[in-house]
Each structure stands twice: as structure tokens, then as C-alpha cells.
Amino acid sequence: MNDAAATGAPLLEVTDLVKHFPIKRGILIDREVDQVRAVDGVSFKVERGETLGLVGESGSGKSTACRAVLQLIKPTSGSVKFEGREISGLGRRQMRPLRREMQMIFQDPYASLNPRKRVGQIVGDPLKRQGVASGSELRRQVQELLERVGLSSEHYNRFPHEFSGGQRQRIGIARALSLKPKLVICDEPVSALDVSIQAQIVNLLDDLQDEFGLAYLFVAHDIGVVRHISDRIAVMNNGEIVEQGSADQVCEHPKDDYTKKLLAAVPIPDPRESRERVRSK
Amino acid sequence: MSAAPLLSVSDLRVGFATEAGVVQAVDGVSFDLRPGEVVAIVGESGSGKSVTAQTIIGLTRANNARIEGSVKLNGEELTEAGDAEMRRLRGEQVAMIFQDPMTSFNPVYRLGNQIVEAIRAHRPDTSKQEGRERVIELFEAVGITNAEQRVDDYPHEFSGGMRQRAMIAMALALEPEVLIADEPTTALDVTIQAQILDLLEQLNRERNLATILITHDLGVVAEVADRVLVMYGGKVVEEGTLDEIFYDPQHPYTWGLLGSLTRIDRPRPHRLPQIAGSPPSLLDLPDGCPFRPRCPHEFSKCTEYPGLESRGGEAPDHRDRCWLTPEQKREKRTVEGQIGLEAPGEVRQA
């Protein structure tokens, strides 16, 4: 238990986060003519061991918000506190020790793994860089991780192209978990996968959460999946959070008009019920 | 719907010779499509659903492809039609729309001109002006506002949903009778998806357009389909009406697909029911039923592949490929009060 845990500060507290991208014109002298307000004053909290789902359509700013939280892009303004400590504006070097605590899982299991590296290197790289393990100890830890995410320790020397999409996503999860983070940001982790594989990955994330006490910031456009995995849901539209609440409350009793519209558009896999519904508008 | 079929596919088989061996991508697919009807083909990657669609419209005619069986459109055999004849039929009688409308248009030409070009390729005596007016009409019909200005836009000036509307407009330009839609809403946001589904439904109603909908999303199927084919490992494993597939599914794979859906209108289950393992490689299919390695109900008979038959007797057009008896199926498909696939002992990784 460190100080923050003792004082009850949330694991992650984001307040008034803003990320504007400038639109520039001109050849020699760049004039800023306007701004894209990708994230425009977003506030939310993630408690230890909890899952906050972030839903929204493309362009709503959900991925930009994630990147700004991790300081992968520099926020324009606002505060990001991790365990009570301000991390917004920290430099690369200052962020490095914190990277152990917060990791990310990406959408595309084909693009997010280096095709020239073996699985063992990919999963072991964070451990090596952070100086956690090396040599045979590194190998043992990586093999243990591979087995934990449903792969086999014999996969250690294989290349990513030898795996299916679902298995690759498992490799990405093993890499994110290698440093035993407290927070994992999942950016559309199942949307590139086949239907029968999606449920496997969602269940795996659920199990890992229980086992390691992870907190997830789970970003997706599929409201069904987000509702299944989340304790609370925040709905984003045009760079702002329009509604936030418990997963069941947001899905069953939405208050905001945009949330209502979004929920009404989700196809119901039940022919009798979908015949009675009006989809768009 | 008792009208004569517009399109009749029987025992279609498509194989591709590769260095690693012959990939039998489609293995004996048969179905009929009638005017105004929507037939959905559901499956995961590698199930053969897209190859089936592409073969109907003659897009899989490669040197290494072996196409057998028959595709009849208004009585005319398409698998034997020459390339020039196919080019004529494409657009005039069968049109196709794709998942990604950005890569389906040429980025350096104005949208209107691309569609006019397609019209003039088939109807050479159409003037450019007439073609342009036709495109404006089509844009209005598919719900593109400001059609007169927007015909002169480039593809990148359209949003994803609008681009998909433009692609539907292009597909409709020559008034085909059959539309093949390959994952038409997969790349779109849900609110836009709902609009496109409404549009497709309206076209079916107003123009009596027959549609083959290729998708992996059973939610989309429930919204628009009349009949459903479920494909797995290149074969149809179950086919029936929309209600038969959703409320009386016979094949364990269908149970698994239905069970793993997340529903926002129901209380959430503690665990999402899953199907173990992953879809098979077409180069290395198991003997007998290809779903066998993932199926918790596998028994001795499954090493022999069952034919696509109606086993219940009450609905002769509801067919499946599973050896279990109807009574066994009714008993086994109910998991915690809902249709689903029982959890296996251990998740087997391929």
C-alpha cells in the first residue's frame, strides 16, 4: 500500500482533459486557422480493479482521450492523475517508471506486433527494458505469461504470422500484462476478431482482471461488448462525455438524447423484437 | 414467397490451387433467391461466404480457380458465360457493394463521373448530361442530400455512410434485379449502419430488389433477412427462415453463434458464452464435421460428415448438417435457459 492507496485517491482521475489539434494553412509561415477539438473537457475516474467502458462513434474522441491519458500525445490542458500523482506534462523519462503501471492493448493484432520478432521477444521486451528480468528468468516469466493467456509455452520461438487473429490478440495481452500493471487501456481489443473469438478474449480479460486486480479503461464502439465487461460506462460524442453511470443504468435508462439514439441503433439479434422497433432517426 | 427463383445456385464448389495444396473455399453451396427476398449468408473469416458471392458475379475466375456446379440467373448459366457476357450482366442484372466504400471508388475522379462512366459503358448512347441527371436522381433515391452539388465531389469529401450510399447508388444505376451486399455496414458506426439497413430494406420493398447479404453479424441478419444460410469451413451447416434459425436452430455452431451475442436489452450473463478454439484452416480440415474439434456434443458418428438434410420433418426447407436427433438438439441447445453452446471442459487451442 502506498500513500495514494491509503488516502483513497482513485487509480486514475482525469479532469477537464482537452486535446485540440491545430489546422494549419500557409507554405512558409504556418498560420493556425482553426482547431479540431478532438477531446474537449473530459472528466472521469477509474477505481482500482474496476472497468470503465468508453463508448462513442468514430471521431468522438475516445482513442485520442486514451492516448492523452497515457501521455502518448501531449494534452492541450487538463489534469491526469495516476494514484493521486499528476502525470500530465511529464516528459518521456519521467513517464518511464509509470509505464510499468499502465499498459495498452491495441485493436489490430496484425499491426501491433513486430512481424520480424519472435513471440518471446515481443512479450519479454517490456520486462527487459524495465530491467525486471533477464536470461533464463525472463524466459520462464514469458512462458508462464503465454500459458496464462491461453497460448502454449512452445509458442515462445514462433513469429506473429504463424498465429490467428485471436491468438495474436492473446500475445498482445501477454505483453501488456508482463509488467503487472495496475491499469490497462484496451482500445477496441475485440473489434477486429471473429464473433466466436470475441467472446473468448472478453472472458480472458475478465479472468485476468480477477486474478491480477487490474483496472480497465475499455474503449469500443460495440455497446453490447462494453456493457458486458464494464462496471461503469461513459458515452462520448464530439469530444465530450455526454453521459456517465453504471453500465446497466446507462443501457437500460439512458438520460441523454445522444445515448438514446446510439442505443436505438444497435441491432437486436432477435427477429421478433427487431420487427417492432424503429432503427434510425 | 412462391415466385420462381431469380437466381438459383446449386452445388457450387470453388477451389483454389495454392502451393500448399487445393483450398476448397466453397464446397457444395445451394440456394434460391426470389424477387424482393433477402438471403443472408452468415459465417466467420474463411467460411466461404465472400467467395460464394464473388463467384456468383464472376469475380473468382482466376487461373488457379476451379469452379464447379451451377449458378443460374433468370435461367441463364453464369458459370459458363463468357467474360464479355459477364461484363454485360454485371451491373445490369447483378450488382455488388463492398465493405469498404473508400477503396471501391477511384480517389482521383469525381464520384458523379465514375457512376456516369459505368452507365455509359453499358448504355453507350446515354449522353454525359443524361448520365449526370441520372446520377442526381439516384443520389436522391439513396438519401444523399444536396445531390446536385455532391455529384461533383471526390470520394474523400464524402463521409463513410455517404460513401456507402454513393456505392449503393452506383449499384442501382442500371436497375439490376439482384444486389449482392458483402458486409455493407461492417465499417460503419451503428447509427449510420441503421440508416443503411433502412435504405436497403426500402429498396427491397420499393424496387422488389433481391438481395444476398453477406455478414458475420447476426444482429444485422435479424433486422433484414428472410432466409439465412450459416456457413462453416466452406459448407452450409444450416439453412432456414429467419425465425427457424433464431428460435429453432439445429446446428451446434449456430447455437454457439447465437449464444455468444451480447444483448443490451437483456440482463447480462456472468460470463459470455464462448465457442472454444478457432475456425479451421481450409488446407487442413478435420475428417467428417469440420466443427467437431470445437463441439462439446461430438460423438462417434461425427467422423462422417452428414448431408444437409431436414431432420425434424415439420419444415422441409430447414436443413442442417448434424447427426444429433431433433430431440437431442432440443435438449442440448438450452444452456442456462437460453440457446447456446455448452462450455467444453478445456479450451483447445489449434
Interface residues (C-beta under 8 A of the other chain):
Chain A: E57 S58 G150 L151 S152 S164 G165 G166 Q167 D194 V195 S196 I197 Q198 A199 Q200 V202 N203 D206 H221 D222 I223 G224 V225 R227 H228 A247 D248 C251 K261 L262 L263 A264 A265 V266 P267 I268 P269 D270 P271 R272 E273 S274 R279 S280
Chain B: E44 S45 G160 D189 V190 T191 I192 Q193 A194 Q195 L197 D198 H216 D217 L218 G219 V220 V221 A222 E223 L242 D243 F246 G256 L257 L258 S260 L261 T262 R263 I264 D265 P267 R268 R271 L272 P273 Q274 I275 A276 S278 P279 V347 Q349 A350
